Amino acid sequence: RPVINATGIVLHTNLGRSPIAETAAQAAYDAARGYLNLELDLGTGKRSSRQNPVREAIGPLLGCESATAVNNCAAATVIVLRALAAGKEVIVSRGQLVEIGGSFRIPEIMGVSGARLREVGTTNITRIADYEKAISPDTALLLRVHHSNYRVSGFTKSASLEELVALGRKHAIPVVDDVGSGAMIDFARFGLPGDPVVGESLATGADLVLFSGDKLLGGPQAGVIVGKKDLIQKIEKDPLMRAFRLDKMTLAALEATLRLYRHPDRALREIPTIRMLGTRASEIRRRAEALAVKLRTIAGLTVNVRDDSAFVGGGSLPDLPLPTAVLAVSSDAVTDAVFAERLRSGTPAVMARVQDGHVLFDLRTVFERQEPDLAEAVWSAVGG
């Protein structure tokens, strides 16, 4: 059921990650309620690929030869390894043998795909020489995996993508870059540096780049694969492609989301994830102060606005806080635990944070249209 996300975690995995743009939601609705040319060329009347709209939407954005999409990034990893490396070795740094939750572990994914893992380096140090020493006639791919939900700091070193690309070209081995979150823009503009930008990975020379649709891209759940046409063709011929393919609603929403990026200013305005991440703390505080005035009319309620930190979530940009402002609310009538439980049980449900005897509401992740419902939910929760 619908939930008001007042946690300040923008890509809250348990709340469905990225809310999609209105145009993407409308595209999915239009696809769901009628027929469409999902696998039909209207010009020739013959069958076509359901991936064509994704290719046409993303190609001009990234300058890639081809693209395809499956139902999530884990599926993208499996099908790439299976189609291009089954029965052969894939070289990966030990420092990138990640687990991202839900038992998704790179070594186990290798096993499922039929590829053989060839670990190189150590947890904290992997040099390009480690990759080169491991190359054999059995090597099918060089794989780089973004750390996603954790950071390695201190005495560390890893081979750069530039080095991997040069090594791959020297030995005619494709380089696959699993960047995870799928940033189409540089989030450093919002004070959030560190996550790979898809276009930069391609420009550096990665043969394939894999990323999620429902994280920093701000679209529906999907695993997008972009890069060399011949490799994409091999992937699409794999029998698992049918098992992993996207339905018409998701394809429509993904295409609509990608088309918003043709006009960056429009993407910033209309894609909720990007808008939330890009909102200044001063604007969050302004909204919080306005809502605080309304909440203070509720008897027995203490409401303060204070500085705090929001987070991206969804395994993206870990440990990089976003400055924000929160409403810190306490009630004479109920404890903070009961207050929070009643909020979760209401209609609409409200997810907030509990800290030091207060329930915290971060409006960064609350749509402005939801603020009246949030105020009503608070009133109901304290027995108003």
C-alpha positions in Angstrom: 0.0 0.0 0.0 1.1 3.6 -0.4 3.7 4.9 2.1 4.9 8.4 2.8 8.7 8.1 3.0 9.8 10.6 5.7 13.1 8.8 6.4 15.3 11.0 4.2 16.6 7.8 2.5 16.0 8.6 -1.2 16.4 5.1 -2.7 14.8 3.2 0.2 15.1 -0.5 -1.0 12.3 -1.6 1.4 10.0 1.1 0.0 10.5 0.3 -3.6 13.6 2.5 -4.4 13.1 5.1 -7.0 9.7 6.7 -7.6 9.4 7.3 -11.3 8.6 10.5 -13.2 5.0 11.3 -14.1 5.7 10.9 -17.8 7.2 7.4 -17.1 4.2 6.4 -15.0 1.8 7.6 -17.7 3.8 5.7 -20.3 3.5 2.5 -18.2 -0.3 3.1 -17.7 -0.8 3.6 -21.4 1.1 0.4 -22.2 -0.9 -1.5 -19.6 -4.4 -0.5 -20.7 -4.2 -1.3 -24.4 -2.2 -2.8 -27.2 1.1 -1.4 -28.6 3.8 -2.3 -31.0 5.9 -4.2 -28.5 7.5 -6.5 -31.1 6.1 -5.1 -34.3 7.6 -2.8 -36.9 4.6 -0.7 -38.0 6.3 0.3 -41.2 6.9 -3.2 -42.5 4.3 -5.1 -40.5 6.9 -7.6 -39.5 8.2 -8.7 -36.1 10.8 -6.6 -34.4 12.7 -6.5 -31.1 11.2 -5.2 -27.9 14.6 -3.8 -27.2 14.5 -1.3 -30.1 12.9 1.6 -28.1 15.5 1.2 -25.3 18.3 1.3 -27.9 16.9 4.3 -29.7 16.4 6.2 -26.4 19.8 5.5 -24.9 22.0 5.5 -28.0 22.1 9.3 -28.5 22.6 9.8 -24.8 25.7 7.6 -24.4 26.9 7.2 -27.9 26.9 3.4 -27.5 26.7 1.0 -30.3 23.9 -1.0 -28.8 21.9 -1.6 -25.6 19.5 -4.1 -24.1 17.6 -4.4 -20.8 16.6 -7.2 -18.5 14.6 -7.3 -15.3 17.4 -6.1 -12.9 21.1 -5.6 -12.6 21.7 -9.0 -11.1 20.1 -10.6 -14.1 22.2 -8.4 -16.3 25.3 -9.8 -14.6 24.2 -13.4 -14.9 23.3 -13.2 -18.6 26.5 -11.3 -19.5 28.7 -13.9 -17.8 26.7 -16.8 -19.2 26.5 -15.6 -22.8 30.1 -14.4 -23.0 32.1 -16.6 -20.5 30.3 -19.9 -19.7 32.9 -22.6 -19.2 35.7 -20.0 -19.2 37.5 -17.8 -16.8 36.5 -14.3 -15.7 39.2 -12.3 -13.9 38.0 -10.2 -10.9 39.9 -8.4 -8.1 39.5 -10.0 -4.7 38.6 -6.5 -3.5 35.5 -6.5 -5.7 34.0 -9.9 -4.7 31.0 -8.0 -3.3 27.7 -9.0 -1.7 25.1 -6.3 -2.2 22.3 -7.9 -0.1 19.7 -10.6 -0.8 22.6 -13.1 -1.0 23.8 -11.6 -4.3 27.5 -12.5 -4.2 29.8 -12.3 -7.2 31.4 -15.7 -6.6 28.0 -17.4 -6.4 26.7 -15.5 -9.5 29.7 -16.8 -11.3 28.8 -20.3 -10.4 25.2 -19.9 -11.6 26.3 -18.4 -14.9 28.7 -21.3 -15.7 31.7 -18.9 -15.8 34.8 -19.7 -13.6 36.0 -17.1 -11.2 39.7 -16.2 -11.3 40.5 -14.0 -8.3 43.5 -11.7 -8.4 45.2 -9.3 -6.0 44.1 -8.9 -2.4 41.2 -7.3 -0.6 42.9 -3.9 -0.4 45.6 -4.0 -3.2 45.1 -5.1 -6.8 47.4 -3.9 -9.5 47.1 -4.2 -13.2 50.0 -6.6 -13.2 47.9 -9.0 -11.1 45.3 -9.1 -13.9 48.0 -9.6 -16.6 49.7 -12.5 -14.8 46.3 -14.3 -14.5 45.5 -14.0 -18.3 45.5 -17.4 -20.1 43.9 -18.8 -23.3 40.9 -19.6 -21.1 40.3 -16.0 -20.1 36.9 -14.7 -21.5 36.4 -11.4 -19.7 38.0 -8.8 -17.4 35.3 -7.8 -14.9 35.3 -4.6 -12.7 32.6 -4.4 -10.1 31.7 -1.2 -8.3 31.8 -1.5 -4.5 28.3 0.0 -4.4 27.3 -0.3 -0.7 30.6 0.0 1.1 34.0 1.8 1.0 37.5 0.5 1.3 39.9 3.2 2.7 43.4 3.4 4.0 46.2 1.5 2.4 44.4 0.7 -0.9 45.1 0.5 -4.6 43.1 -0.8 -7.5 43.7 -1.0 -11.2 42.0 1.9 -13.1 39.4 1.3 -15.8 41.9 2.9 -18.2 44.5 0.3 -17.3 42.0 -2.5 -17.6 40.8 -1.3 -21.1 44.4 -1.1 -22.3 45.1 -4.6 -21.0 41.9 -6.0 -22.6 42.8 -4.5 -25.9 46.3 -5.8 -25.7 45.0 -9.4 -25.3 41.7 -9.0 -27.2 39.6 -9.6 -24.1 36.4 -7.7 -23.5 36.2 -5.5 -20.4 32.9 -5.4 -18.5 32.2 -2.6 -16.0 29.4 -3.3 -13.6 28.8 0.3 -12.3 25.7 -0.7 -10.3 23.7 2.5 -9.6 23.5 3.8 -13.1 24.3 7.5 -12.8 23.6 9.3 -16.0 24.8 12.6 -14.7 27.7 13.6 -12.4 26.2 13.8 -8.9 29.2 15.8 -7.7 27.1 18.9 -8.5 25.0 17.9 -5.5 28.0 17.3 -3.3 27.8 13.6 -3.9 31.0 12.6 -5.7 32.2 9.0 -6.1 29.6 7.0 -8.1 30.6 6.1 -11.7 28.9 7.9 -14.5 27.8 5.5 -17.2 28.9 7.7 -20.1 32.3 8.2 -18.7 32.8 4.4 -18.4 31.9 3.9 -22.0 34.1 6.8 -23.1 37.0 5.3 -21.2 36.6 2.2 -23.4 34.7 -0.4 -21.5 33.2 -2.9 -23.9 30.1 -3.4 -21.8 28.6 -1.4 -18.9 25.9 -2.7 -16.6 23.7 -0.6 -14.4 20.3 -0.5 -12.6 17.3 1.3 -13.8 15.7 2.0 -10.4 18.6 3.6 -8.6 20.3 6.9 -9.6 18.8 6.6 -13.1 15.4 7.2 -11.5 13.4 4.8 -13.5 11.7 1.4 -13.1 13.5 -1.7 -11.9 15.7 -3.0 -14.8 19.2 -4.1 -15.6 20.6 -2.1 -18.5 23.5 -3.4 -20.6 25.2 -0.9 -23.0 28.2 -1.2 -25.2 29.5 -3.2 -28.2 26.9 -4.4 -30.7 28.5 -7.8 -31.3 28.5 -8.5 -27.6 24.9 -7.3 -27.1 23.9 -9.6 -30.0 25.4 -12.6 -28.3 23.7 -11.8 -25.0 20.3 -11.4 -26.7 20.7 -14.8 -28.3 21.1 -16.5 -24.9 18.1 -18.7 -23.9 17.9 -16.8 -20.6 17.1 -13.6 -22.4 13.4 -14.7 -22.6 13.3 -15.5 -18.9 14.9 -12.2 -18.0 13.1 -9.9 -20.4 11.1 -6.8 -19.4 7.3 -6.6 -19.7 5.7 -3.9 -21.8 4.9 -1.6 -18.9 8.5 -1.6 -17.6 9.9 -1.1 -21.1 7.5 1.9 -21.6 8.5 3.5 -18.3 12.2 2.9 -18.9 12.1 4.4 -22.4 10.2 7.5 -21.1 12.7 7.9 -18.3 15.7 7.7 -20.7 14.1 10.3 -23.1 13.9 12.8 -20.2 17.7 12.8 -20.1 17.8 14.3 -23.6 17.0 17.6 -21.8 19.1 17.6 -18.6 17.1 20.5 -17.0 13.9 18.6 -17.6 15.4 15.4 -16.1 16.4 17.5 -13.0 12.8 18.8 -12.6 10.8 15.7 -13.5 12.7 12.7 -12.2 11.9 12.5 -8.5 15.1 10.8 -7.4 17.3 13.5 -9.1 15.0 16.3 -7.8 15.2 15.0 -4.2 19.0 14.6 -4.4 19.4 18.1 -5.9 17.2 20.0 -3.5 19.1 22.4 -1.3 19.0 21.9 2.5 17.7 25.5 2.8 14.6 24.6 0.7 14.0 21.5 2.9 14.2 23.7 6.0 11.8 26.2 4.5 9.2 23.5 3.9 9.9 22.0 7.4 9.4 25.3 9.1 6.1 25.8 7.3 4.8 22.4 8.3 6.0 22.9 11.9 3.7 25.8 12.2 0.7 23.6 11.4 1.9 20.7 13.6 2.3 23.0 16.6 -1.4 23.6 16.7 -1.9 19.9 17.8 -2.2 19.7 21.6 0.6 18.1 23.5 3.0 18.0 20.5 6.5 19.5 20.7 7.9 20.3 17.3 11.4 21.5 16.4 13.3 21.9 13.2 16.9 21.0 13.2 19.8 20.2 10.9 20.4 16.5 10.1 21.7 14.2 7.3 19.8 12.3 4.6 21.3 9.5 2.6 21.0 8.2 -1.0 20.3 4.6 0.0 19.8 1.6 -2.4 23.5 0.7 -2.2 24.4 4.0 -3.8 27.0 6.5 -2.6 27.4 4.9 0.9 28.5 7.0 3.8 28.0 10.2 1.9 25.5 12.3 3.8 23.3 14.9 2.3 22.7 18.0 4.5 19.0 18.3 5.3 16.6 19.6 7.9 14.2 17.4 9.9 11.1 17.9 12.0 11.8 16.5 15.4 8.4 15.7 17.0 7.5 14.3 20.4 4.1 13.9 22.1 2.9 14.1 25.7 0.3 11.5 24.9 2.4 8.6 23.4 5.9 7.3 23.5 8.1 7.7 20.4 7.8 3.9 19.7 4.0 4.0 19.8 4.0 7.2 17.8 6.0 5.6 15.0 4.0 2.4 15.1 0.7 4.3 14.7 2.2 6.2 11.8 3.2 2.9 10.1 -0.3 1.5 10.7 -2.2 4.5 9.4 -3.6 5.2 6.0 -1.5 6.3 4.3 1.3 4.7 6.2 4.2 6.9 7.2 7.8 5.8 7.6 9.9 8.1 9.8 13.0 7.7 12.0 13.0 7.4 15.8 15.9 9.0 17.6 16.5 10.2 21.2 12.8 10.2 22.1 11.7 12.0 19.0 10.1 11.0 15.7 12.1 12.6 12.9 10.5 13.6 9.6 12.7 14.5 6.7 10.8 16.2 3.9 13.5 15.6 1.4 11.8 12.3 0.5 8.2 13.6 1.0 6.4 15.0 -2.0 4.9 18.4 -1.4 1.5 17.0 -2.4 1.8 14.6 0.5 2.4 17.2 3.2 -1.3 17.6 4.1 -1.7 13.8 4.5 1.5 13.7 6.6 0.0 16.4 8.9 -3.2 14.4 9.2 -1.3 11.2 9.9 0.6 12.9 12.8 -2.7 14.3 14.2 -4.3 10.8 14.1 -1.2 9.1 15.6 -1.2 11.2 18.7 -4.9 10.7 19.3 -6.0 14.0 17.8 
